[in-house]
Amino acid sequence: MDMRMPCMSGIDASIEIRKFNKQIIIIIVSAFNYNNEEKQEFQTYCNKIATKPISTKDIAVLFDYFF
């Protein structure tokens, strides 16, 4: 999920998704670099934060980790 979407942020979308599905894996992708404190806050709403550009190798690592 992209962090900045036209209608709502990735965090807002994650909060809404978590209301009805607490088990789904949510990976937020952002072009911005966040500090550790911000990342910890975001991870209350998602499973992982990835920073763009994200390579196919990085995506494969994420899939291996979660699946």
C-alpha positions in Angstrom: 0.0 0.0 0.0 1.4 3.4 -0.9 1.7 5.8 1.9 0.3 8.8 -0.1 -2.8 7.9 -2.1 -5.3 10.4 -3.6 -8.3 9.7 -1.2 -6.6 8.7 2.1 -3.2 8.0 3.5 -1.8 4.5 3.8 -2.1 4.8 7.6 -5.8 5.8 7.4 -6.5 2.9 4.9 -4.6 0.5 7.2 -6.7 1.6 10.2 -9.9 1.0 8.3 -8.8 -2.4 7.0 -7.7 -3.5 10.6 -11.3 -2.7 11.8 -12.6 -5.7 9.9 -9.5 -7.9 9.3 -6.8 -8.0 11.9 -5.0 -10.9 10.2 -4.3 -9.4 6.8 -0.7 -8.5 6.0 -0.2 -4.8 5.3 3.0 -3.5 3.8 3.3 0.2 3.5 5.5 1.6 0.7 6.7 5.1 0.8 9.2 7.3 -1.1 10.0 9.1 2.2 12.6 8.0 4.7 11.1 7.9 8.2 13.1 7.8 11.5 12.8 4.8 13.8 10.2 6.5 16.1 7.9 7.2 13.1 8.4 3.6 11.8 7.5 2.2 15.1 4.3 4.3 15.2 3.4 3.2 11.7 4.0 -0.5 12.5 1.1 -0.4 14.9 -1.1 -0.1 11.8 0.9 -2.3 9.4 3.2 -5.3 9.3 6.2 -3.7 7.5 7.3 -0.4 6.0 9.3 -0.5 2.8 11.0 2.5 1.2 10.9 3.3 -2.5 12.6 2.5 -4.8 11.9 -1.1 -3.9 13.6 -3.8 -6.0 12.1 -7.1 -7.0 14.7 -8.7 -4.7 13.3 -6.6 -1.8 9.8 -7.7 -2.7 10.9 -11.3 -2.8 12.4 -11.0 0.7 9.2 -9.5 2.0 7.1 -12.4 0.5 9.5 -15.0 1.9 9.3 -13.4 5.3 5.5 -13.2 5.4 4.5 -16.3 3.3 
